[in-house]
Amino acid sequence: VQRVIKSLSEMGHTSEVKELEKIAGSAEEAASALSVETGAIVKTLVFKVVKNEKETPVIALVSGDKRCNTKGLLLALKIDGKCIRPNADEVKLLTGYSIGGVSPIALPTQLPIFIDEQLERFDLIWLAAGHPHCVFPATFEQLQVLTQAETCENLSE
């Protein structure tokens, strides 16, 4: 969480990290804790795109009321491969965060990040801040700047 707070500060993002009373292990739980629509919660999903035994890690930022369309993700990457979900240890290794608290910022290495355009329907969206108890708010435009992510129109279903 401290890494996220430091990164937000360095990038000039003035919204503070909020600590929730209960673990928000799902978008629904986070939405309930924050009294917002489930869709305003950003799911930070980690995938490994596999082609010819080569694995490319990638992050999809998807609206909490949607599922990731992995075919849309492959189109965005311009890779004819297969998306697989890494296990918890691989997620921690790739992102530095445990599942349930994966933040799309302050990553140990730069990964391709894609944003679900469905998140634009909300004035404010909420993201994990490195721990299942901690979140931070941002606008869609702020999220694009913070993550340097590419917006995708077919990233969710």
Helices and strands as residue ranges (DSSP letters): H 2-10, E 18-19, H 27-34, G 38-40, E 42-51, E 54-63, H 70-77, E 82-84, H 88-95, E 113-116, G 117-121, E 125-131, E 134-138, H 140-147, E 150-152
